[in-house]
């Protein structure tokens, strides 16, 4: 399991669609910019079967500095919550199940 960058996605989508990389990059960036704008406006974004992005308010609380043990107030803030959709959940669950089948000694998938 590795890290996939936006560039990796652009390259993959460009090869799958025969579109120019620059066009794919513009579309992906426009999509991401719009997601940020909508969340910034407090809107909920729902992508069926993929998931839902929404803004949640985290309450103010008292925290503790682990080095000095000093109590520090943490102000309320907004955060983005993502709830996984049906298809993504299924894909992730299948990946976890496939990883569980890996043989301990050889690191190879066992056939069944």
Phi and psi in radians as a Rosetta constraint file:
Dihedral C 1 N 2 CA 2 C 2 CIRCULARHARMONIC -2.304 0.35
Dihedral N 2 CA 2 C 2 N 3 CIRCULARHARMONIC -2.971 0.35
Dihedral C 2 N 3 CA 3 C 3 CIRCULARHARMONIC -1.785 0.35
Dihedral N 3 CA 3 C 3 N 4 CIRCULARHARMONIC 2.299 0.35
Dihedral C 3 N 4 CA 4 C 4 CIRCULARHARMONIC -1.892 0.35
Dihedral N 4 CA 4 C 4 N 5 CIRCULARHARMONIC 2.228 0.35
Dihedral C 4 N 5 CA 5 C 5 CIRCULARHARMONIC -1.685 0.35
Dihedral N 5 CA 5 C 5 N 6 CIRCULARHARMONIC 2.978 0.35
Dihedral C 5 N 6 CA 6 C 6 CIRCULARHARMONIC -1.062 0.35
Dihedral N 6 CA 6 C 6 N 7 CIRCULARHARMONIC -0.662 0.35
Dihedral C 6 N 7 CA 7 C 7 CIRCULARHARMONIC -1.066 0.35
Dihedral N 7 CA 7 C 7 N 8 CIRCULARHARMONIC -0.738 0.35
Dihedral C 7 N 8 CA 8 C 8 CIRCULARHARMONIC -1.044 0.35
Dihedral N 8 CA 8 C 8 N 9 CIRCULARHARMONIC -0.770 0.35
Dihedral C 8 N 9 CA 9 C 9 CIRCULARHARMONIC -1.125 0.35
Dihedral N 9 CA 9 C 9 N 10 CIRCULARHARMONIC -0.732 0.35
Dihedral C 9 N 10 CA 10 C 10 CIRCULARHARMONIC -1.028 0.35
Dihedral N 10 CA 10 C 10 N 11 CIRCULARHARMONIC -0.842 0.35
Dihedral C 10 N 11 CA 11 C 11 CIRCULARHARMONIC -1.057 0.35
Dihedral N 11 CA 11 C 11 N 12 CIRCULARHARMONIC -0.783 0.35
Dihedral C 11 N 12 CA 12 C 12 CIRCULARHARMONIC -1.122 0.35
Dihedral N 12 CA 12 C 12 N 13 CIRCULARHARMONIC -0.817 0.35
Dihedral C 12 N 13 CA 13 C 13 CIRCULARHARMONIC -1.167 0.35
Dihedral N 13 CA 13 C 13 N 14 CIRCULARHARMONIC -0.667 0.35
Dihedral C 13 N 14 CA 14 C 14 CIRCULARHARMONIC -1.081 0.35
Dihedral N 14 CA 14 C 14 N 15 CIRCULARHARMONIC -0.736 0.35
Dihedral C 14 N 15 CA 15 C 15 CIRCULARHARMONIC -1.248 0.35
Dihedral N 15 CA 15 C 15 N 16 CIRCULARHARMONIC -0.570 0.35
Dihedral C 15 N 16 CA 16 C 16 CIRCULARHARMONIC -1.277 0.35
Dihedral N 16 CA 16 C 16 N 17 CIRCULARHARMONIC -0.503 0.35
Dihedral C 16 N 17 CA 17 C 17 CIRCULARHARMONIC -1.915 0.35
Dihedral N 17 CA 17 C 17 N 18 CIRCULARHARMONIC -0.090 0.35
Dihedral C 17 N 18 CA 18 C 18 CIRCULARHARMONIC 1.024 0.35
Dihedral N 18 CA 18 C 18 N 19 CIRCULARHARMONIC 0.497 0.35
Dihedral C 18 N 19 CA 19 C 19 CIRCULARHARMONIC -1.668 0.35
Dihedral N 19 CA 19 C 19 N 20 CIRCULARHARMONIC 2.758 0.35
Dihedral C 19 N 20 CA 20 C 20 CIRCULARHARMONIC -1.199 0.35
Dihedral N 20 CA 20 C 20 N 21 CIRCULARHARMONIC 2.512 0.35
Dihedral C 20 N 21 CA 21 C 21 CIRCULARHARMONIC -0.993 0.35
Dihedral N 21 CA 21 C 21 N 22 CIRCULARHARMONIC -0.695 0.35
Dihedral C 21 N 22 CA 22 C 22 CIRCULARHARMONIC -1.116 0.35
Dihedral N 22 CA 22 C 22 N 23 CIRCULARHARMONIC -0.648 0.35
Dihedral C 22 N 23 CA 23 C 23 CIRCULARHARMONIC -1.191 0.35
Dihedral N 23 CA 23 C 23 N 24 CIRCULARHARMONIC -0.751 0.35
Dihedral C 23 N 24 CA 24 C 24 CIRCULARHARMONIC -1.109 0.35
Dihedral N 24 CA 24 C 24 N 25 CIRCULARHARMONIC -0.755 0.35
Dihedral C 24 N 25 CA 25 C 25 CIRCULARHARMONIC -1.043 0.35
Dihedral N 25 CA 25 C 25 N 26 CIRCULARHARMONIC -0.748 0.35
Dihedral C 25 N 26 CA 26 C 26 CIRCULARHARMONIC -1.091 0.35
Dihedral N 26 CA 26 C 26 N 27 CIRCULARHARMONIC -0.749 0.35
Dihedral C 26 N 27 CA 27 C 27 CIRCULARHARMONIC -1.152 0.35
Dihedral N 27 CA 27 C 27 N 28 CIRCULARHARMONIC -0.798 0.35
Dihedral C 27 N 28 CA 28 C 28 CIRCULARHARMONIC -1.088 0.35
Dihedral N 28 CA 28 C 28 N 29 CIRCULARHARMONIC -0.768 0.35
Dihedral C 28 N 29 CA 29 C 29 CIRCULARHARMONIC -1.133 0.35
Dihedral N 29 CA 29 C 29 N 30 CIRCULARHARMONIC -0.696 0.35
Dihedral C 29 N 30 CA 30 C 30 CIRCULARHARMONIC -1.095 0.35
Dihedral N 30 CA 30 C 30 N 31 CIRCULARHARMONIC -0.711 0.35
Dihedral C 30 N 31 CA 31 C 31 CIRCULARHARMONIC -1.068 0.35
Dihedral N 31 CA 31 C 31 N 32 CIRCULARHARMONIC -0.871 0.35
Dihedral C 31 N 32 CA 32 C 32 CIRCULARHARMONIC -1.102 0.35
Dihedral N 32 CA 32 C 32 N 33 CIRCULARHARMONIC -0.712 0.35
Dihedral C 32 N 33 CA 33 C 33 CIRCULARHARMONIC -1.067 0.35
Dihedral N 33 CA 33 C 33 N 34 CIRCULARHARMONIC -0.706 0.35
Dihedral C 33 N 34 CA 34 C 34 CIRCULARHARMONIC -1.205 0.35
Dihedral N 34 CA 34 C 34 N 35 CIRCULARHARMONIC -0.639 0.35
Dihedral C 34 N 35 CA 35 C 35 CIRCULARHARMONIC -1.072 0.35
Dihedral N 35 CA 35 C 35 N 36 CIRCULARHARMONIC -0.805 0.35
Dihedral C 35 N 36 CA 36 C 36 CIRCULARHARMONIC -1.088 0.35
Dihedral N 36 CA 36 C 36 N 37 CIRCULARHARMONIC -0.783 0.35
Dihedral C 36 N 37 CA 37 C 37 CIRCULARHARMONIC -1.060 0.35
Dihedral N 37 CA 37 C 37 N 38 CIRCULARHARMONIC -0.798 0.35
Dihedral C 37 N 38 CA 38 C 38 CIRCULARHARMONIC -1.144 0.35
Dihedral N 38 CA 38 C 38 N 39 CIRCULARHARMONIC -0.742 0.35
Dihedral C 38 N 39 CA 39 C 39 CIRCULARHARMONIC -1.156 0.35
Dihedral N 39 CA 39 C 39 N 40 CIRCULARHARMONIC -0.657 0.35
Dihedral C 39 N 40 CA 40 C 40 CIRCULARHARMONIC -1.092 0.35
Dihedral N 40 CA 40 C 40 N 41 CIRCULARHARMONIC -0.533 0.35
Dihedral C 40 N 41 CA 41 C 41 CIRCULARHARMONIC -1.456 0.35
Dihedral N 41 CA 41 C 41 N 42 CIRCULARHARMONIC -0.006 0.35
Dihedral C 41 N 42 CA 42 C 42 CIRCULARHARMONIC 1.518 0.35
Dihedral N 42 CA 42 C 42 N 43 CIRCULARHARMONIC 0.179 0.35
Dihedral C 42 N 43 CA 43 C 43 CIRCULARHARMONIC -1.449 0.35
Dihedral N 43 CA 43 C 43 N 44 CIRCULARHARMONIC 2.686 0.35
Dihedral C 43 N 44 CA 44 C 44 CIRCULARHARMONIC -1.653 0.35
Dihedral N 44 CA 44 C 44 N 45 CIRCULARHARMONIC 2.340 0.35
Dihedral C 44 N 45 CA 45 C 45 CIRCULARHARMONIC -1.935 0.35
Dihedral N 45 CA 45 C 45 N 46 CIRCULARHARMONIC 2.144 0.35
Dihedral C 45 N 46 CA 46 C 46 CIRCULARHARMONIC -2.105 0.35
Dihedral N 46 CA 46 C 46 N 47 CIRCULARHARMONIC 2.121 0.35
Dihedral C 46 N 47 CA 47 C 47 CIRCULARHARMONIC -2.016 0.35
Dihedral N 47 CA 47 C 47 N 48 CIRCULARHARMONIC 1.834 0.35
Dihedral C 47 N 48 CA 48 C 48 CIRCULARHARMONIC -0.867 0.35
Dihedral N 48 CA 48 C 48 N 49 CIRCULARHARMONIC 2.355 0.35
Dihedral C 48 N 49 CA 49 C 49 CIRCULARHARMONIC 1.198 0.35
Dihedral N 49 CA 49 C 49 N 50 CIRCULARHARMONIC -0.243 0.35
Dihedral C 49 N 50 CA 50 C 50 CIRCULARHARMONIC -1.639 0.35
Dihedral N 50 CA 50 C 50 N 51 CIRCULARHARMONIC -0.995 0.35
Dihedral C 50 N 51 CA 51 C 51 CIRCULARHARMONIC 2.801 0.35
Dihedral N 51 CA 51 C 51 N 52 CIRCULARHARMONIC 3.134 0.35
Dihedral C 51 N 52 CA 52 C 52 CIRCULARHARMONIC -2.241 0.35
Dihedral N 52 CA 52 C 52 N 53 CIRCULARHARMONIC 2.290 0.35
Dihedral C 52 N 53 CA 53 C 53 CIRCULARHARMONIC -1.830 0.35
Dihedral N 53 CA 53 C 53 N 54 CIRCULARHARMONIC 2.318 0.35
Dihedral C 53 N 54 CA 54 C 54 CIRCULARHARMONIC -2.609 0.35
Dihedral N 54 CA 54 C 54 N 55 CIRCULARHARMONIC 2.762 0.35
Dihedral C 54 N 55 CA 55 C 55 CIRCULARHARMONIC -1.573 0.35
Dihedral N 55 CA 55 C 55 N 56 CIRCULARHARMONIC 2.343 0.35
Dihedral C 55 N 56 CA 56 C 56 CIRCULARHARMONIC -2.162 0.35
Dihedral N 56 CA 56 C 56 N 57 CIRCULARHARMONIC 2.553 0.35
Dihedral C 56 N 57 CA 57 C 57 CIRCULARHARMONIC -1.635 0.35
Dihedral N 57 CA 57 C 57 N 58 CIRCULARHARMONIC 2.182 0.35
Dihedral C 57 N 58 CA 58 C 58 CIRCULARHARMONIC -1.662 0.35
Dihedral N 58 CA 58 C 58 N 59 CIRCULARHARMONIC 2.279 0.35
Dihedral C 58 N 59 CA 59 C 59 CIRCULARHARMONIC -1.208 0.35
Dihedral N 59 CA 59 C 59 N 60 CIRCULARHARMONIC 2.677 0.35
Dihedral C 59 N 60 CA 60 C 60 CIRCULARHARMONIC -1.142 0.35
Dihedral N 60 CA 60 C 60 N 61 CIRCULARHARMONIC 2.607 0.35
Dihedral C 60 N 61 CA 61 C 61 CIRCULARHARMONIC -2.708 0.35
Dihedral N 61 CA 61 C 61 N 62 CIRCULARHARMONIC 2.964 0.35
Dihedral C 61 N 62 CA 62 C 62 CIRCULARHARMONIC -1.788 0.35
Dihedral N 62 CA 62 C 62 N 63 CIRCULARHARMONIC 2.317 0.35
Dihedral C 62 N 63 CA 63 C 63 CIRCULARHARMONIC -2.067 0.35
Dihedral N 63 CA 63 C 63 N 64 CIRCULARHARMONIC 3.082 0.35
Dihedral C 63 N 64 CA 64 C 64 CIRCULARHARMONIC -2.308 0.35
Dihedral N 64 CA 64 C 64 N 65 CIRCULARHARMONIC 2.274 0.35
Dihedral C 64 N 65 CA 65 C 65 CIRCULARHARMONIC -1.230 0.35
Dihedral N 65 CA 65 C 65 N 66 CIRCULARHARMONIC 2.092 0.35
Dihedral C 65 N 66 CA 66 C 66 CIRCULARHARMONIC -1.164 0.35
Dihedral N 66 CA 66 C 66 N 67 CIRCULARHARMONIC -0.422 0.35
Dihedral C 66 N 67 CA 67 C 67 CIRCULARHARMONIC -1.394 0.35
Dihedral N 67 CA 67 C 67 N 68 CIRCULARHARMONIC -0.825 0.35
Dihedral C 67 N 68 CA 68 C 68 CIRCULARHARMONIC -1.749 0.35
Dihedral N 68 CA 68 C 68 N 69 CIRCULARHARMONIC -0.193 0.35
Dihedral C 68 N 69 CA 69 C 69 CIRCULARHARMONIC 1.101 0.35
Dihedral N 69 CA 69 C 69 N 70 CIRCULARHARMONIC 0.266 0.35
Dihedral C 69 N 70 CA 70 C 70 CIRCULARHARMONIC -1.292 0.35
Dihedral N 70 CA 70 C 70 N 71 CIRCULARHARMONIC 2.393 0.35
Dihedral C 70 N 71 CA 71 C 71 CIRCULARHARMONIC -1.358 0.35
Dihedral N 71 CA 71 C 71 N 72 CIRCULARHARMONIC 2.318 0.35
Dihedral C 71 N 72 CA 72 C 72 CIRCULARHARMONIC -2.276 0.35
Dihedral N 72 CA 72 C 72 N 73 CIRCULARHARMONIC 2.265 0.35
Dihedral C 72 N 73 CA 73 C 73 CIRCULARHARMONIC -1.314 0.35
Dihedral N 73 CA 73 C 73 N 74 CIRCULARHARMONIC 2.372 0.35
Dihedral C 73 N 74 CA 74 C 74 CIRCULARHARMONIC -1.961 0.35
Dihedral N 74 CA 74 C 74 N 75 CIRCULARHARMONIC 2.084 0.35
Dihedral C 74 N 75 CA 75 C 75 CIRCULARHARMONIC -1.245 0.35
Dihedral N 75 CA 75 C 75 N 76 CIRCULARHARMONIC 2.810 0.35
Dihedral C 75 N 76 CA 76 C 76 CIRCULARHARMONIC -1.102 0.35
Dihedral N 76 CA 76 C 76 N 77 CIRCULARHARMONIC 2.588 0.35
Dihedral C 76 N 77 CA 77 C 77 CIRCULARHARMONIC -2.686 0.35
Dihedral N 77 CA 77 C 77 N 78 CIRCULARHARMONIC 2.856 0.35
Dihedral C 77 N 78 CA 78 C 78 CIRCULARHARMONIC -1.682 0.35
Dihedral N 78 CA 78 C 78 N 79 CIRCULARHARMONIC 2.584 0.35
Dihedral C 78 N 79 CA 79 C 79 CIRCULARHARMONIC -2.473 0.35
Dihedral N 79 CA 79 C 79 N 80 CIRCULARHARMONIC 2.785 0.35
Dihedral C 79 N 80 CA 80 C 80 CIRCULARHARMONIC -1.662 0.35
Dihedral N 80 CA 80 C 80 N 81 CIRCULARHARMONIC 2.271 0.35
Dihedral C 80 N 81 CA 81 C 81 CIRCULARHARMONIC -1.906 0.35
Dihedral N 81 CA 81 C 81 N 82 CIRCULARHARMONIC 2.412 0.35
Dihedral C 81 N 82 CA 82 C 82 CIRCULARHARMONIC -2.117 0.35
Dihedral N 82 CA 82 C 82 N 83 CIRCULARHARMONIC 2.182 0.35
Dihedral C 82 N 83 CA 83 C 83 CIRCULARHARMONIC -1.884 0.35
Dihedral N 83 CA 83 C 83 N 84 CIRCULARHARMONIC 2.160 0.35
Dihedral C 83 N 84 CA 84 C 84 CIRCULARHARMONIC -1.173 0.35
Dihedral N 84 CA 84 C 84 N 85 CIRCULARHARMONIC 2.395 0.35
Dihedral C 84 N 85 CA 85 C 85 CIRCULARHARMONIC -1.483 0.35
Dihedral N 85 CA 85 C 85 N 86 CIRCULARHARMONIC 3.020 0.35
Dihedral C 85 N 86 CA 86 C 86 CIRCULARHARMONIC -1.029 0.35
Dihedral N 86 CA 86 C 86 N 87 CIRCULARHARMONIC -0.895 0.35
Dihedral C 86 N 87 CA 87 C 87 CIRCULARHARMONIC -1.176 0.35
Dihedral N 87 CA 87 C 87 N 88 CIRCULARHARMONIC -0.687 0.35
Dihedral C 87 N 88 CA 88 C 88 CIRCULARHARMONIC -1.169 0.35
Dihedral N 88 CA 88 C 88 N 89 CIRCULARHARMONIC -0.736 0.35
Dihedral C 88 N 89 CA 89 C 89 CIRCULARHARMONIC -1.032 0.35
Dihedral N 89 CA 89 C 89 N 90 CIRCULARHARMONIC -0.763 0.35
Dihedral C 89 N 90 CA 90 C 90 CIRCULARHARMONIC -1.109 0.35
Dihedral N 90 CA 90 C 90 N 91 CIRCULARHARMONIC -0.767 0.35
Dihedral C 90 N 91 CA 91 C 91 CIRCULARHARMONIC -1.111 0.35
Dihedral N 91 CA 91 C 91 N 92 CIRCULARHARMONIC -0.734 0.35
Dihedral C 91 N 92 CA 92 C 92 CIRCULARHARMONIC -1.180 0.35
Dihedral N 92 CA 92 C 92 N 93 CIRCULARHARMONIC -0.737 0.35
Dihedral C 92 N 93 CA 93 C 93 CIRCULARHARMONIC -1.089 0.35
Dihedral N 93 CA 93 C 93 N 94 CIRCULARHARMONIC -0.682 0.35
Dihedral C 93 N 94 CA 94 C 94 CIRCULARHARMONIC -1.159 0.35
Dihedral N 94 CA 94 C 94 N 95 CIRCULARHARMONIC -0.644 0.35
Dihedral C 94 N 95 CA 95 C 95 CIRCULARHARMONIC -1.140 0.35
Dihedral N 95 CA 95 C 95 N 96 CIRCULARHARMONIC -0.740 0.35
Dihedral C 95 N 96 CA 96 C 96 CIRCULARHARMONIC -1.117 0.35
Dihedral N 96 CA 96 C 96 N 97 CIRCULARHARMONIC -0.729 0.35
Dihedral C 96 N 97 CA 97 C 97 CIRCULARHARMONIC -1.128 0.35
Dihedral N 97 CA 97 C 97 N 98 CIRCULARHARMONIC -0.700 0.35
Dihedral C 97 N 98 CA 98 C 98 CIRCULARHARMONIC -1.129 0.35
Dihedral N 98 CA 98 C 98 N 99 CIRCULARHARMONIC -0.696 0.35
Dihedral C 98 N 99 CA 99 C 99 CIRCULARHARMONIC -1.121 0.35
Dihedral N 99 CA 99 C 99 N 100 CIRCULARHARMONIC -0.576 0.35
Dihedral C 99 N 100 CA 100 C 100 CIRCULARHARMONIC -1.214 0.35
Dihedral N 100 CA 100 C 100 N 101 CIRCULARHARMONIC -0.376 0.35
Dihedral C 100 N 101 CA 101 C 101 CIRCULARHARMONIC -1.456 0.35
Dihedral N 101 CA 101 C 101 N 102 CIRCULARHARMONIC -0.190 0.35
Dihedral C 101 N 102 CA 102 C 102 CIRCULARHARMONIC -1.067 0.35
Dihedral N 102 CA 102 C 102 N 103 CIRCULARHARMONIC 2.296 0.35
Dihedral C 102 N 103 CA 103 C 103 CIRCULARHARMONIC -1.200 0.35
Dihedral N 103 CA 103 C 103 N 104 CIRCULARHARMONIC 2.378 0.35
Dihedral C 103 N 104 CA 104 C 104 CIRCULARHARMONIC -1.169 0.35
Dihedral N 104 CA 104 C 104 N 105 CIRCULARHARMONIC -0.741 0.35
Dihedral C 104 N 105 CA 105 C 105 CIRCULARHARMONIC -1.314 0.35
Dihedral N 105 CA 105 C 105 N 106 CIRCULARHARMONIC -0.680 0.35
Dihedral C 105 N 106 CA 106 C 106 CIRCULARHARMONIC -1.781 0.35
Dihedral N 106 CA 106 C 106 N 107 CIRCULARHARMONIC -0.374 0.35
Dihedral C 106 N 107 CA 107 C 107 CIRCULARHARMONIC 1.337 0.35
Dihedral N 107 CA 107 C 107 N 108 CIRCULARHARMONIC 0.173 0.35
Dihedral C 107 N 108 CA 108 C 108 CIRCULARHARMONIC -1.765 0.35
Dihedral N 108 CA 108 C 108 N 109 CIRCULARHARMONIC 2.685 0.35
Dihedral C 108 N 109 CA 109 C 109 CIRCULARHARMONIC -1.235 0.35
Dihedral N 109 CA 109 C 109 N 110 CIRCULARHARMONIC 2.394 0.35
Dihedral C 109 N 110 CA 110 C 110 CIRCULARHARMONIC -1.559 0.35
Dihedral N 110 CA 110 C 110 N 111 CIRCULARHARMONIC 2.462 0.35
Dihedral C 110 N 111 CA 111 C 111 CIRCULARHARMONIC -1.501 0.35
Dihedral N 111 CA 111 C 111 N 112 CIRCULARHARMONIC 2.371 0.35
